Amino acid sequence: MVFTAESNDLNLINKLHKIKKNSNKWKKETFSCGMDHRLVIHNMFVIEVGNKTDTIFTTKNNYSIVVPNKKIQFIDKNQELNKALTDDMKAFFGRDFYKEMIRTNIQILDSIYPDKIIYKGRPFNEVIIDSIISFRSTFGIPTEWDKNDNEKYLFYEEIMTDHNDLKVELPTNDILYFTADRICIGDSESLLLQKYPNSTKHQRPYSTRYEEIKNNYFYELKIRDIKYILVFSIKDKKIDGMGIYNTF
């Protein structure tokens, strides 16, 4: 999985061009990819100005600039490249997305009792959901979360803001009442951080684009006694979606 970030900062672009041009004056070493942990290309800067494209390859933490076809690297001992980055780019490179992915995979989730989840005025534990058929017969046909997996469904509400009026818009235009532990769509993310510290320890991204990851991600809670997961979708620090889908 490759994570990306974009910048239109002309000052940054000019600095990167200058750094690459001057890097051949730095200390030179051979680069045999994969020989040790330093000899792997971790990052790639693609610089586009008009119809011209240039690329800078670097090792982990931008330790050196690599020229792959010549199997050499120039050591950035003064960290000129890192110093040239904007604050947003520094934040991007400061995150270890690989470690974050591992942590979310082994993460201990908080749990919620089914009777704490209210859907259309009914506690979730009153419903025995053992198949898609019973699920549909009880709640009606839900919205598909993943069209490639017919066993995953989502009850979804979307916040629509119009002149500071909060509106709930549903695909079916039905009135949908969906809360979990008295938390509902439109509430602040901080409520989840307070109530579920384990599940909210790591953000789960929807995208690999840094611009989207910063403001759009989700958290998961186990629903006790049944094989379902409760999902809270976060956008701009507010809950903008809630979903239940199975883990069979």
N, C-alpha and C positions, 0 to 999 in steps of 0.2 A: 504494500500500500504506500502510495506516494502522497505526501502532504505538500500543499503549495500555498504561496502567499504572493500578492501582487502589490506593486507600488507605482504611482505615476510621478514620483518625486524626481524632478529633473536634476536637482542637486545630487541626489544619490546616484542617478544614472551616470552623470559626468564623473563622479568620484570613482565609480566602478570601472569605467573606461580607463581612467588615468592609472588606477591601481594595476589593472591587467597589463597595461603598456609598460609600467615601470617594474613589474614583478620579475622580469628577466635579469634585474640587477641584484636580486636577493640571492641568498645562499641556495645553491642547486644540489639536489640529491636525486638518486635514481628512484623510480617508482615502479615496483613490481606488485601489481594489484593482488591483494589477498595474502601477502607474505606475513604481515602482522596487522593488528587492529588499526594501526594508523594508515595503512596502505590500502584504503578502501575509499572510493569516491562517495561521500555522504550527501553532498549538496551540489546543486547546479543553479547558477544564475543565468537566466535568459534575458538579454538586454535587447529590446526592440525600439529602434528609432527610425521612423519612416519605413522604408522598405529594407532597411539593414538590420540584421540580427547577429548578435555576438553572444558567446557563451563562456562562462567562467566555471570550471570544475574545482571543487575544493574537498579536502578531507574533513574528518570530524572536527567540529568546533572551528572550522575554517583555519585549521592549523597551517595548511599550505594550499597553494594554487597548483593544480595538476595540468600537465599537457599530456593527455593519454596516448596520442599517436607517437610521441617521442619517448614515452615512459620516463618522464622526469617530473619533479615537483620543485616549486620554489617556496622556501620556508618563510612564512609571514611572522617573523620573530617579534615585530612591533605591533602585531594585531591591527594592521592598518585597515584590513577589510572589515573587521568587527567594529572598529571605531567609526567607520564611514556609514554604518547602518542607521536608519531612522529608529526611533524608539519602538515603533510598531514591529519593525523587522527584528530588532533585538529581542523583543518578547517572543516572536515566532521561533527564532533560533534558540531561545532559552528553554523552550519546551521539548521534552523528550517524548515524542508521540509513540515511539515503539514501547517504551516503558509504561506509558499510560494505557496502551492497548492490553498489555500483559496484566496490569493491575485490575482493569475492569473485568478481565476474563476470570480472575481468581478472587474477585471482590466478594466479601460477605455482605449480603443484602439484608436490609431491614424487612420486616414482614408486617402484614396487616390482616386482621381477621375479616372474613367475608362479610360479616354483619356490619362492619364499619363502612362498607361500600354501598351506597344507595343509588339505585338506577330506576328511574321512573317511579320513585316513591317506594320501591321494594328493596329490602336488604338482599344482598347478593347471595347470602347463605340459604335463602329460601328456595333458590333455584338449583336444581341438580343438572349440571351441564356436563353430560358425558358424550355428547356428539353434536355435530353441527346442526342436525335436525332438531334436537331439543332446544338448542340455543336459539334457532330461528323461530320455533313455535312459541317460545316464551317472550322474546324481545322483538320479534320481527326481523327482517333482513338487515343486518348491519352493513356498515361501509367497509369495504376491503382495505386492509392496511397494505397488503402486498399482493398484487395481482398474480404473481408467479407462484404463490403458495395459497391454495384455497382453504387451508386450515387456519390461517391467521386472519383475524378480523379485528376491526377497531371501531369503537364508539368514539366519534370525534366531534368536537365542537370547535369552532374557530371564532376568535375575537375579532369583531369588526368595529372600528372606531369611526364615528361620524359626528363631528362637532361636539366632542367630549361625551357623547351618548354611547353607552356600551350596548352592543347588540350581539346576539348569538345567532349564527347562521348555520343551518344544518342542511345536508344534502336532501333530506326528505321533507324539510320545512315543518317537521313535527316539533312539539315542545319536548325537550329532552332534559331530564333532571338527573344529573350525574355528579355525585360528591364522594370523596374518600376521606374518612376521618374529619369530616366537616370542611375539607379543602375542596375548592372548586375552581373551574377555569376563570382566569382573570385575577386570581390571588397572586400575591408576591411569592417569588421563589424562596424568600427568607423563611416562610412557614415550613417548607420542606427541609431546609437546612437545620432548623431547630428540632423538628420532630423525627427526622430520619437521618442522623449523622453518618451512618454506615453507607446507605444507598447514595447519599449525595457527596460522598468523599471524592468521587471521581466523576467528571462529566463524560457522558457518552455522546460522541459527535454523530451527526447525521451525514456530515460531508467531510471531504478531505481538504476543502478550501478554508484557509485560516480566517478569511473575512466572514465566513458563515459560522465556523466553529465558535468564534468568540461570543456570538449572540444567539445561537440556535443549537440546542443539544437536548438530551433527555436523561431521566433517571428511571430506575426500575425498583419495584418492590415485589417481594413474593406475597402471594395470597395464601394464607395458611390453609392446610388440609386439602387443597385442590391444586391441580397442576396448571395454574394460570399466573401470569405476570401482570402487574399494574404498571402502566407507563405514564409518566408525566413529561410532556413536551414543554420545553422552556424556550421563550423568545424574548429578548430584551428584558431579562430578569423577571418575567411574569409567566405564569402557567398558561399556555395557549392551546393545550390539547391534553386529553386524558384518554388512555386506551387500555383495554384488557385483551390479551391474546394468549393462546395456549402454548404450553411447552412440551406437548406430547412428542 
